[in-house]
Amino acid sequence: MKINTLFLTIAALMLVACGTKQEAPKSEEILTTEVTDDQTIYGLACDGCNDTVVVFLRLPYNGSDPDTLYILDAVKQRHIMGKIRIGDKLAIMRNETDSTVADLVIVTEQLMGQWRHLVYPTLHERADMEGNTERQKIAQLPDSIKALLAIPKEYGLDILHDNMMYVPGSHVKHVTSDEESPVEYPIAQFYNEWKIFNGRFVMFHCAADSLGEMQTLASDTADVVLLEADSLMLRFKDGVRSYYRKVEVPKE
């Protein structure tokens, strides 16, 4: 399959480009050797799409006529991620037993953009806090430090065309100490590529081996559970994360 061959080529180039060691989050991983098992159908939405059927041209385009799949059950189960519009790129999972039915449609065109969520800091542990509960630790803090715990930072994903991705701030190492700050924010995981794999959203990054030396290609996986004009929800192994679309305010 051409798309998988291209994906493997890009993956090889990513390995060459890897150079920055990052801390990996606790989320499910997919081995890149499994990309040949991708059952996702890729296409462009055509005229005729509605709440009953999706009409699309397969990608890469081979000159064939548009395909049509029934999506009524997927609509009822809220498995249509995004609003299908003519010309949008789609990722489709066909029903395993009925080849005329689509179980899932992701409008990947609408995945593009800057997605953000707010992250609150945690208390930077000191030796004199050991043995106390979280509530006890916070109760002993002065109001100025309690106020710091209520200040969120904006984390997120920039999902770009051509399966590229950027994570704002992921190159900045958040170093804290007793002298610098009483609170600390988590390190943002770096990603530079994404793909829909068997209907799931996969993000790729470089990770160090067990010796902390050789860089290898790794991936973190999530299910798209909601995609709207200004909202995105991804289900990771450790829970659901909600994002809002960041809109740049034009400068006057």
N, C-alpha and C positions, 0 to 999 in steps of 0.2 A: 504493500500500500504506500503510495507516494508520500502521503502526509506523515506517516510514521518514519519513513526514511529521512525526510527533511528534519523531523523532530530529533532523531538520533544524531544527525549532523550538527544541529544547533547545540545539543547537549554536550557533544564533544568539544565544541568551541567554548562553551561555558567553563568546562574544566580547565582549559588553557588559561582563561581569563581570571580564574579564581586566585585570590591573593590575600584577602583580608579574612582573618579568623573571626567568627562570630559565635555567640552563645546561642545554641539551638533551643527552641521552646519544646515543651512536652506535648507533642501532637503526633498523630499517626503519620507514618512514612510509607511511601510507595517506592519500590525499587524501580529504577529507570529501565531495567531489563524487561519490564512487563509492558512497555508501551506498545508492543506488537499485538497485545490482546485488547486494544482499545476498540470498543464496539460503537463509539460515538459516530453519528452521521453529521457531517458538516454541510451547511448550505446557506443560500440566500433566500430570504422570504420573497414570495411572488404575489401578484394580484390574485385574490380569491381566498386569502386567509380570513378565518372568522372563528367563532367560538366552537365550531364543529370540526373544522379541518385546518391543517397547515399545508400550504403549497410552497414548494421550495425547489431551487436548482441546486444540485449537489456540487460541492467543492472538493477537490479541484474540478472545474467545469470540463466536461468531455463532449459537449455538443448535444447531450440528450435533452429530452423534454422534461418539464418540471414533474416532480413526484408529489403525491398527495397522501397524507396520513391523517387518520381520524384522531381527534384530541379531546372529544367530549368528556371522557372519563378523567383525563388529565386536568381539564378545566375544573371539574367538580372536586377533584382532590387537591386543587391549588398547586399543580405541578407545572404550570406555565410560568416560568420566571422571566418577568418583563412583559412589555406590551409589544406584540408582533406588528411591525410596520414593514411595508414594501422596501426591499433593499437591505434590510438588517441581516447581519450574520447570525446564524442559529447553530446551536449544538443540540442534537436530538438523540434520545434513546428510544429505540423501537421496542415494542412489546416482544417478549421472548417467544410467545406461542402464536401471536397473531401479527403477521408482518404488515398488516394494513393500519396498525394502531401505534401511536407514539405514547409512551408512558411519561416522558419528560421532555420539555422544550426549554432551553435557556437562550434568551436573546443576548448573545455575547456582546453585541453592539452596545447594549445598554449597561454592560459591566464596565465599559470604559469610563474613566474619570478619577477624581480624587475622593476617596472614601475615608472618613475619619470617625474615631470614637475617643471618648475621654477616659484617661487613666489617672487614678488617684495614687499618691505616694504611700509608702509604708514607713513605719517608724524605724529609724536606723538604730539597731540594738546596741545597748551599752552593757557593760559587765554588771552594773548595779541593777539592771532590769531583770536578770535571770530569775526564774521561779515565779514571776508575776504573770497574771493573766493579761490579755490584751487590754481589757477594760481597766485593770489596775494600772497598767503602764501609762495609758492615756490620761487617767485621772491625776497622776502625779506630775503631768507636764504643765508648764506655764501656758497661759492663754496664747502667747505669741507662737508657740510651737504647735499647739492644737490648730491654730488658724492655717498653718502650713499644710497640715494633713487634708485640708478642705480645698486645696488649690490643685485642680486637675491639669494635665498636659494633654495636648492633642496628638494622638498617635493615628496611624492609618496606613493605607495602601494607595499608591497611584497605579491603577491598572491601565496599561497603554496598549495601543495597536501593535500588531505584529508580535503578539504574545510577550511583550516586554513589560517589566514591572519595576517600580521604584518605591522604596520605603523611606519617607522623609525622616531624617534624624538618625537613621540606623547606623551611620558611620561615626556618630558621636558616642563616645564612651562616657557613661554616667558614673563618675567616680565620686564617692562620698566618704567622709570620715567624721569623727567627732568634732574636728576643728572646722570642717567645711559646712556640713548641713546635718540637722537632726533627722531629716527624712530622705528617702531615696526612691527613685523611679526605676522601673524595670528597663532592661536593655531591649531596644526594638530589634527584632530579627530582620536581617537583610535578605531581600529576595530580588532577583533580577529577571525572572521569567515565570510565566504561568501557562497553564493548559487545562482544557476540559478533558478529563480522562474517565471514560465510562460514566459520564454524567456527573462527575465530581470535579471540584475546583482544586487544582494542584499547583502549588507555588514552589519554585526551585531556588535553592541556595547552595553555597559552597560550605562544606563542613570539614573540620580537621579529623584525621584518623585518631585511633586510640593513643598514639604517641604524640599527638598534637602537631604533626609535621605535614604529611601529605594531604593535599586538599582533594576532597571527593565531592561529587554531585549528590545532594540529598534533596528530599522533598517533604513538604507538609501539606496535608490534605484536609479539605472541608467540604461539606455539602451546602449547596445554595438552597436555603429554605425560604428566602424572600428576596425579590428584586423588584423594586418600584422606581419611579422617577427620582426620588430623593432618599430612598432607604434600601439598605442591603443587610441581610442577615446570613451569617455563615456559621454552620455547626461544626465545631472542632471536636476532637476526642474529649476535651475537658469541658465542653459546654458551648453555648451559643453566644456569638458576639454580634452586636448590632452596630451598624455604621450609618452615618448620614453623609450625603453628598456635599462636598465643599464647593461652594460657588464663589469664584473670585469676583470681588467687587470692583467694577471699572474705576480706574483713577480719573479724577476730574482734571 
